[in-house]
Every structure is written in structure tokens, then in C-alpha cells.
Amino acid sequence: MRLLLADDHHLVREALCFYLRQTADNVDIEEAASLDEALALGEKGRFDVIVLYLRMPGMNGVAGVG
């Protein structure tokens, strides 16, 4: 499973990645610290799951995804 984890808080990303890698089998996690990074990673390939923090810099809630 390919997962994109986008959050501007490093500790949140670190904790979630640690937990997921310990509990999930065969998970490939890409991390992004901003909306721009998440969009750039999204252009490079497909993800099965995207976890996106809606209050990151550059985001305007759900409107930032559209």
C-alpha cells in the first residue's frame, strides 16, 4: 500500500509513520510538510491512501484540495 502523509507538524508525521510502519504490513509512506510538497508527490505517482491535514499553510480547508 502506498500512503501519502501530509502535515506541517514534524512530530505528528513522525509518530504516525512510526505507528503505521510497526502495525501495517507492506506499507510505503511518503511524507510532505506542505500542500506544495503533497501536490508534487501526487504528480509523481498514485497513492492508495492520502492523509492530508486541512489546516496546513497554503491550505484553505477542503478548498485547498480542489
trRosetta pair geometry for C-beta under 8 A, 3 or more apart (Angstrom, degrees):
i j d omega theta_ij theta_ji phi_ij phi_ji
1 24 7.1 -69 49 166 129 133
1 26 6.5 102 11 111 74 84
1 27 5.2 -21 67 -112 97 70
1 28 7.1 -175 88 26 45 73
1 48 4.7 -92 -157 54 80 151
1 49 6.7 22 171 5 115 109
2 28 5.0 -25 -107 71 66 106
2 30 7.4 16 -174 -4 91 105
2 45 7.2 -91 176 124 161 119
2 46 7.0 107 72 103 144 62
2 47 4.8 -124 114 -130 102 59
2 48 5.1 125 53 2 69 89
2 49 7.6 174 93 31 50 68
3 20 7.1 -96 63 173 162 158
3 27 6.0 -1 4 -170 122 102
3 28 7.0 159 23 80 72 52
3 29 5.0 -22 72 -107 103 72
3 30 7.2 -178 91 26 51 68
3 47 6.3 88 -124 -166 18 111
3 48 6.6 -46 -72 60 61 89
3 49 4.6 -12 -115 69 86 101
3 50 7.5 170 -161 -85 58 32
3 51 7.0 17 -179 0 104 101
4 29 7.8 150 -95 -159 21 58
4 30 5.1 -21 -109 69 69 101
4 32 6.6 13 -177 -1 97 115
4 38 6.3 106 163 -144 127 87
4 41 5.9 152 -126 112 123 133
4 42 6.8 8 -93 -74 170 81
4 47 4.5 -62 -13 -103 105 164
4 49 7.3 -168 30 98 65 56
4 50 4.6 -6 62 -117 107 77
4 51 7.1 -173 93 31 58 62
4 52 7.7 15 109 -66 102 86
5 13 5.7 136 126 -134 121 86
5 16 5.9 174 -147 101 147 133
5 17 6.5 -148 43 -68 162 89
5 29 5.8 6 -1 -168 117 107
5 30 7.2 170 25 82 71 48
5 31 5.3 -25 72 -108 96 67
5 32 7.2 172 89 26 47 72
5 51 5.0 1 -117 61 67 110
6 31 7.6 147 -87 -166 44 48
6 32 4.1 -15 -109 70 88 108
6 33 7.7 -136 -153 -51 66 9
6 34 7.7 -65 -164 73 102 14
6 35 7.2 78 174 -96 139 42
6 37 7.1 167 -125 85 102 97
6 38 3.9 7 -100 -84 146 129
6 50 7.2 4 6 -174 110 90
6 51 6.9 177 30 92 66 60
6 52 4.8 8 60 -117 116 67
6 53 6.3 -136 108 19 72 79
6 56 6.8 -68 147 -34 97 159
7 12 4.8 -84 128 93 152 126
7 13 5.1 -173 58 -60 107 89
7 16 7.8 103 11 16 144 142
7 32 8.0 112 16 80 40 66
7 33 7.4 -30 86 -125 42 47
7 51 7.6 -24 -39 120 103 98
7 53 4.1 84 -111 -16 77 134
7 56 6.8 -155 -143 -78 35 116
8 33 5.5 76 -122 -179 52 69
8 34 6.3 55 -94 -84 95 59
8 53 6.7 -118 7 77 76 141
8 56 4.4 145 -28 -132 112 91
8 57 6.1 95 -93 9 154 87
9 12 4.0 65 89 7 111 113
9 13 6.8 168 90 -10 60 83
9 53 7.6 110 15 -68 94 173
10 13 5.8 -60 -152 39 33 109
10 14 6.0 32 154 -21 69 110
10 33 7.2 -4 -77 -112 75 116
11 14 5.5 -52 -141 38 32 113
11 15 6.2 31 160 -18 66 107
12 15 6.1 -57 -146 38 26 107
12 16 6.3 20 159 -12 63 111
12 53 7.6 67 111 -68 153 142
13 16 6.1 -62 -145 42 27 106
13 17 6.0 25 160 -18 65 112
13 31 5.2 81 -172 -143 134 124
13 33 7.4 -72 -30 -89 155 74
14 17 6.0 -58 -144 38 24 109
14 18 6.3 26 157 -20 62 108
15 18 5.8 -55 -148 35 28 112
15 19 6.3 26 156 -16 64 108
16 19 5.8 -56 -147 39 31 110
16 20 6.1 26 159 -15 67 110
16 51 7.3 -135 168 98 156 159
17 20 5.9 -58 -142 41 28 108
17 21 6.1 24 161 -16 65 110
17 29 5.3 172 -127 114 94 159
17 31 6.7 -37 -69 -72 137 121
18 21 6.1 -62 -147 39 24 106
18 22 6.3 19 157 -16 62 112
19 22 5.9 -65 -150 38 27 108
19 23 6.1 -6 165 4 66 117
20 23 6.3 -73 -135 49 26 92
20 24 5.1 -14 -176 14 71 123
20 27 5.6 -109 153 114 104 162
20 29 6.3 108 92 -67 138 140
21 24 7.0 -51 -97 50 18 87
21 27 6.5 -136 -97 70 54 116
21 29 7.0 -90 -62 3 95 133
24 27 4.2 49 106 -31 124 135
30 41 5.2 162 140 -163 142 143
30 47 7.4 -108 34 -95 118 122
32 35 7.9 81 142 -99 129 12
32 37 3.7 171 -151 108 96 107
32 38 3.9 161 99 -68 164 68
32 40 7.8 155 -118 49 125 89
32 41 5.7 -127 -66 4 122 136
33 37 5.7 56 41 24 62 155
34 37 4.8 100 54 7 78 100
34 38 7.0 -140 96 -4 43 88
34 56 6.1 167 -135 161 46 128
34 57 6.1 -39 -129 71 98 94
34 58 5.8 69 -177 18 96 141
35 38 5.6 -56 -148 38 34 113
35 39 6.2 33 155 -19 68 106
35 56 5.7 160 -42 94 85 124
35 57 7.4 -131 2 93 99 55
35 58 3.9 -141 30 105 124 124
35 59 5.3 159 -64 -62 131 80
35 64 5.8 -95 -118 175 146 124
36 39 5.9 -54 -146 37 29 109
36 40 6.4 30 154 -20 64 106
36 58 6.2 -108 -26 -147 85 171
37 40 5.7 -55 -148 36 31 112
37 41 6.4 28 155 -16 65 106
38 41 5.9 -56 -149 39 30 108
38 42 6.2 33 151 -22 64 108
38 50 7.7 92 -167 -158 117 116
38 52 6.5 84 -155 -115 161 104
39 42 5.4 -54 -146 36 32 116
39 43 6.6 35 154 -23 64 101
40 43 5.9 -52 -154 29 32 111
40 44 7.0 30 150 -21 61 106
41 44 5.7 -57 -155 31 37 113
41 45 7.5 -45 171 42 66 83
42 45 7.9 -114 -155 61 24 45
42 47 7.1 -67 -112 -1 73 115
42 50 7.7 19 -93 -103 112 138
47 50 5.3 96 96 -64 140 86
52 56 7.9 -89 -180 0 76 127
52 65 6.9 108 109 -89 161 113
53 56 5.1 101 89 -43 100 98
53 59 7.6 -158 105 0 67 164
54 59 5.7 -170 -173 154 45 145
54 61 5.3 31 169 -141 117 43
54 62 6.5 -17 -137 -60 131 53
54 64 7.0 158 -150 40 69 123
55 59 6.3 -139 -117 78 11 128
55 61 7.6 14 -79 -85 65 57
56 59 4.7 83 57 -4 75 123
56 64 7.8 -178 58 138 91 168
58 64 6.7 104 125 -142 68 130
59 64 3.6 -74 -143 -29 66 171
60 63 4.4 -38 93 72 104 112
60 64 4.9 145 32 -53 61 88
61 64 6.6 149 63 0 30 96
62 65 5.9 -47 -170 22 54 113
62 66 7.4 49 143 -21 72 103
63 66 5.9 -56 -156 28 44 112
